[in-house]
Amino acid sequence: MLILYRLIKLTCRIEFILQGLSEYPRIQTVFFALILWLYLIILLANGVLISVIIYDTHLHTPMYFFLCNLSLLDICYTSSSVPLLLGSFLTVRKRVSFSGCMAQMFLSFATGVTESVLLGMMALDRYVAICYPLRYPAIMSKGAYVPMAAACWVSGLVDSAVQTSLAMLLPFCANNIVNHFVCEILAILKLACADISVNVISMAGSNLIVLVIPLLVISISYIFIIATVLRIPSTEGKRKAFSTCSAHLTVVILFYGTTSFMYAKPKSKSSVGADNQDIVEALISLFYGVMTPMLNPLIYSLRNKDVKAAVKNMLGRKTFSDGL
């Protein structure tokens, strides 16, 4: 009861100020227009991809089911942070309540973790499809890939609940200026006026489970995939096999390249960097939060004949029905 009372008291009293690019007012308008444009593209591209996968029965396979979940994650992630981000560009210093900040942090962290685990599941799907093509329908049945996707969502929600709860228990003193565009967990931890060792250890354990382990699964899966593909006698067969994995590999590089920079080494309070370093980290986080969700559907659609054919088929039938 004491902890609950403390949380309610903190919620009513504390608010955070998002600094963002307030020290660079001339470029805030440019960033606002750019982020808004990218956000609309994210909603449109991922929305179209989800619609096409649901609409076309030929795409009702494990690979496209996981891809549909990936697009949904991208929409959820950007929708949890971009509105707050755009608001920070419109004001000199955006004020956010404690509860609002924690809610946004929970949603962003949950979708990020879910995406990491999902990429590992997608690698396993490609491993089974290429290394065991004859047994693929039996192994990756609906009874297998649906629980796999559900496990990704559950792991993200549980991990985020743990990290957010630990952050909510910290006391926050006079310094409430967040050197970030949104309520990012590492930026919030820097403001705590107490020892954050428990949070650092928890984040390190979280990174091991939801970042390192999926990355190991991806790496091992592709070692076996490459070994299998190299044994294919025909050049055309090798090309087709590699083409089915190229989009996934590109997304993996984008995701882990930016995420590892932000979360692989959680910083304690004593290691707070200079303001310039904070801005650089925030810009990289911005790239991950906006550019990656925009590129994911483009990568999968532009390099995938089945998706492009399904889009043309859906648009063709819609045009035909409108004509009638």
C-alpha positions in Angstrom: 0.0 0.0 0.0 2.9 2.3 0.8 4.4 1.8 -2.7 1.0 2.4 -4.3 0.5 5.6 -2.4 4.0 6.7 -3.4 3.3 6.0 -7.0 0.0 8.0 -6.9 1.7 10.9 -5.2 4.5 10.9 -7.8 2.0 10.7 -10.7 0.2 13.8 -9.5 3.3 15.8 -8.8 5.9 15.1 -11.4 6.1 16.2 -14.9 8.9 16.0 -17.4 10.1 18.5 -20.0 11.3 17.2 -23.3 14.2 19.3 -24.5 14.5 17.7 -27.9 15.9 20.3 -30.3 14.7 23.3 -28.3 18.3 24.8 -28.5 18.0 24.6 -32.3 14.7 26.4 -33.1 15.5 27.0 -36.8 15.5 23.3 -37.6 12.5 22.3 -35.5 10.0 23.2 -38.2 12.0 21.3 -40.8 12.0 18.2 -38.5 8.3 18.6 -37.8 7.4 18.5 -41.5 9.9 15.7 -42.2 8.7 13.4 -39.3 5.0 14.1 -40.1 5.6 13.1 -43.7 7.5 10.0 -42.7 4.8 9.0 -40.2 2.1 9.2 -42.9 4.2 7.0 -45.2 4.6 4.5 -42.3 0.9 4.3 -41.7 0.1 4.0 -45.5 2.9 1.5 -46.4 2.4 -0.8 -43.4 -1.4 -0.5 -43.7 -1.3 -1.5 -47.3 1.0 -4.4 -46.6 -1.3 -5.7 -43.8 -4.4 -5.3 -46.0 -2.7 -7.2 -48.9 -1.6 -10.1 -46.7 -5.1 -10.4 -45.2 -6.8 -10.0 -48.6 -4.7 -12.4 -50.7 -5.2 -16.0 -49.6 -1.9 -17.0 -51.3 -0.1 -15.0 -48.7 -1.7 -16.8 -45.8 1.6 -18.5 -44.9 3.9 -18.4 -41.8 6.3 -15.9 -43.4 3.7 -13.4 -44.3 1.9 -13.9 -41.0 5.1 -12.9 -39.2 5.5 -10.0 -41.7 1.9 -8.8 -40.9 2.8 -8.8 -37.2 6.0 -6.8 -38.0 4.0 -4.2 -39.9 1.5 -4.0 -37.0 4.3 -3.5 -34.6 5.8 -0.7 -36.7 2.4 1.1 -36.7 2.0 0.6 -32.9 5.6 1.8 -32.1 5.4 5.0 -34.2 1.9 5.8 -33.0 3.1 5.5 -29.4 5.9 8.0 -29.8 5.5 10.2 -33.0 2.5 12.3 -31.7 4.6 13.2 -28.6 7.6 13.8 -30.8 5.6 16.2 -33.1 4.3 18.0 -30.1 7.8 18.6 -28.8 8.7 20.3 -32.1 5.7 22.7 -31.9 6.6 24.0 -28.4 9.9 25.3 -27.0 9.8 22.8 -24.2 7.1 20.1 -24.3 5.7 19.2 -20.8 4.6 15.7 -20.2 2.9 14.3 -17.1 4.5 11.5 -15.2 1.8 9.0 -16.0 1.8 10.0 -19.7 5.5 9.7 -19.9 5.5 6.2 -18.3 2.6 5.1 -20.6 4.5 6.2 -23.7 7.7 4.6 -22.4 5.9 1.3 -21.7 4.3 1.1 -25.2 7.5 2.0 -27.1 9.7 -0.4 -25.1 7.1 -3.2 -25.4 6.9 -2.9 -29.2 10.6 -2.7 -29.5 11.2 -5.9 -27.5 8.4 -7.7 -29.4 10.0 -6.8 -32.7 13.4 -8.1 -31.6 12.0 -11.5 -30.6 9.8 -11.6 -33.8 12.9 -11.2 -36.0 14.3 -14.3 -34.3 11.1 -16.2 -35.0 11.2 -15.1 -38.6 14.8 -16.4 -38.9 13.6 -19.8 -37.6 10.9 -19.8 -40.2 13.4 -19.2 -43.0 15.7 -21.9 -41.5 12.9 -24.5 -41.6 11.7 -23.4 -45.1 15.2 -23.7 -46.7 16.8 -26.5 -44.7 13.6 -28.7 -44.4 11.4 -27.7 -47.4 9.5 -31.0 -47.5 8.7 -30.9 -43.8 8.0 -27.2 -43.7 4.2 -27.4 -43.9 4.1 -29.9 -41.1 6.6 -28.1 -38.8 5.3 -24.6 -39.4 1.6 -25.3 -39.1 -0.9 -22.8 -37.8 -0.7 -24.5 -34.5 3.0 -23.6 -34.4 3.4 -20.1 -35.9 0.4 -18.5 -34.2 1.8 -19.3 -30.7 5.2 -18.2 -31.8 3.9 -14.8 -32.7 1.8 -14.6 -29.5 5.0 -15.4 -27.5 6.7 -12.4 -29.1 3.9 -10.1 -28.0 3.8 -11.5 -24.5 7.5 -11.3 -24.0 7.5 -7.6 -25.0 4.6 -6.7 -22.7 6.1 -8.6 -19.7 9.6 -7.2 -20.2 8.3 -3.6 -20.6 6.1 -4.0 -17.6 9.1 -4.9 -15.5 11.4 -2.1 -16.8 8.7 0.5 -16.5 7.7 -0.5 -13.0 11.3 -0.3 -11.8 11.6 3.2 -13.4 8.3 4.3 -11.7 9.7 3.4 -8.3 12.7 5.8 -8.6 12.5 9.2 -7.0 12.9 12.2 -9.3 14.2 15.5 -7.9 14.5 19.0 -9.3 16.0 18.1 -12.6 13.1 17.1 -14.9 14.5 18.0 -18.3 14.7 15.0 -20.6 17.5 15.3 -23.2 15.4 13.5 -25.8 12.5 13.9 -28.2 10.3 11.4 -26.3 10.2 9.6 -22.9 13.0 7.2 -23.7 13.9 4.9 -20.8 17.6 5.6 -20.6 17.0 9.3 -20.7 14.5 9.0 -17.9 16.9 6.9 -15.7 19.5 9.7 -15.9 17.1 12.0 -14.1 16.7 9.8 -11.0 18.2 11.1 -7.8 18.9 7.7 -6.4 21.0 4.6 -7.2 19.9 3.0 -10.4 22.0 -0.1 -10.1 18.9 -2.3 -10.0 17.6 -0.7 -13.2 21.0 -1.2 -14.9 21.2 -4.8 -13.9 17.6 -5.4 -15.0 18.3 -3.7 -18.4 21.4 -5.8 -18.9 19.5 -9.0 -18.2 16.7 -7.8 -20.5 19.3 -7.0 -23.3 20.7 -10.5 -22.9 17.3 -12.2 -23.3 15.5 -10.0 -25.9 18.5 -8.8 -27.9 21.4 -11.1 -27.7 19.5 -14.4 -27.7 17.4 -13.6 -30.8 20.5 -12.3 -32.5 22.2 -15.6 -31.7 19.2 -17.5 -33.1 19.3 -15.4 -36.3 23.1 -15.9 -36.7 22.9 -19.7 -36.1 19.9 -20.0 -38.4 21.7 -18.3 -41.2 24.8 -20.3 -40.8 22.7 -23.4 -41.5 20.8 -21.6 -44.3 24.1 -20.6 -46.1 25.5 -24.1 -45.7 22.3 -25.6 -47.2 22.1 -23.1 -50.0 25.7 -23.7 -51.0 24.9 -27.4 -51.5 22.2 -26.5 -54.1 23.7 -27.5 -57.5 21.9 -24.9 -59.7 22.8 -21.2 -59.6 19.1 -20.3 -60.1 18.2 -22.3 -57.1 20.8 -20.6 -55.0 19.6 -17.2 -56.1 16.0 -18.0 -55.2 17.0 -19.3 -51.8 19.1 -16.2 -51.0 16.4 -13.8 -52.3 13.9 -15.2 -49.8 16.2 -14.2 -47.0 17.7 -10.9 -48.3 14.8 -8.7 -47.1 14.8 -10.3 -43.6 18.6 -9.8 -43.3 18.3 -6.1 -44.3 15.6 -5.5 -41.7 17.8 -7.3 -39.1 20.8 -5.1 -39.9 18.7 -1.9 -39.6 17.0 -3.0 -36.3 20.1 -4.3 -34.5 22.4 -1.6 -35.8 20.4 1.1 -34.2 19.0 -0.7 -31.2 22.4 -2.1 -30.0 23.7 1.5 -30.0 20.9 2.6 -27.7 20.4 -0.4 -25.4 23.3 -2.7 -25.5 25.2 -0.7 -22.8 22.8 0.8 -20.3 24.4 3.8 -18.6 24.3 4.5 -14.9 23.7 7.9 -13.4 27.5 8.5 -13.0 28.1 8.1 -16.7 25.9 10.8 -18.0 27.6 12.2 -21.1 27.8 15.7 -22.5 24.8 17.4 -24.1 26.2 16.9 -27.6 26.4 13.1 -27.0 22.8 13.1 -25.7 21.6 14.9 -28.9 23.5 12.4 -31.1 22.0 9.4 -29.2 18.5 11.0 -29.5 19.0 11.5 -33.3 20.0 7.9 -33.7 17.0 6.9 -31.7 14.9 9.1 -33.9 16.3 7.2 -37.0 15.3 3.9 -35.4 11.9 5.1 -34.4 10.9 6.6 -37.8 13.1 5.5 -40.6 13.2 1.8 -39.8 9.4 1.3 -39.6 9.1 3.2 -42.9 11.8 1.1 -44.7 10.5 -2.3 -43.5 7.4 -2.5 -45.7 9.3 -1.1 -48.7 12.1 -3.6 -48.3 9.7 -6.5 -48.2 7.4 -5.3 -50.9 9.9 -4.0 -53.5 12.0 -7.2 -53.3 9.0 -9.6 -53.2 7.2 -10.7 -56.4 4.4 -12.3 -54.4 3.6 -9.1 -52.5 3.8 -6.9 -55.7 1.5 -9.3 -57.5 -1.0 -9.3 -54.6 -1.0 -5.5 -54.6 -1.7 -5.3 -58.3 -4.4 -8.0 -58.0 -6.1 -6.1 -55.1 -5.9 -2.8 -56.9 -7.1 -4.4 -60.1 -10.2 -6.0 -58.5 -11.0 -2.7 -56.7 -10.8 -0.8 -59.9 -13.0 -3.4 -61.7 -15.6 -3.3 -58.9 -15.7 0.5 -58.9 -16.3 0.4 -62.6 -19.3 -1.9 -62.1 
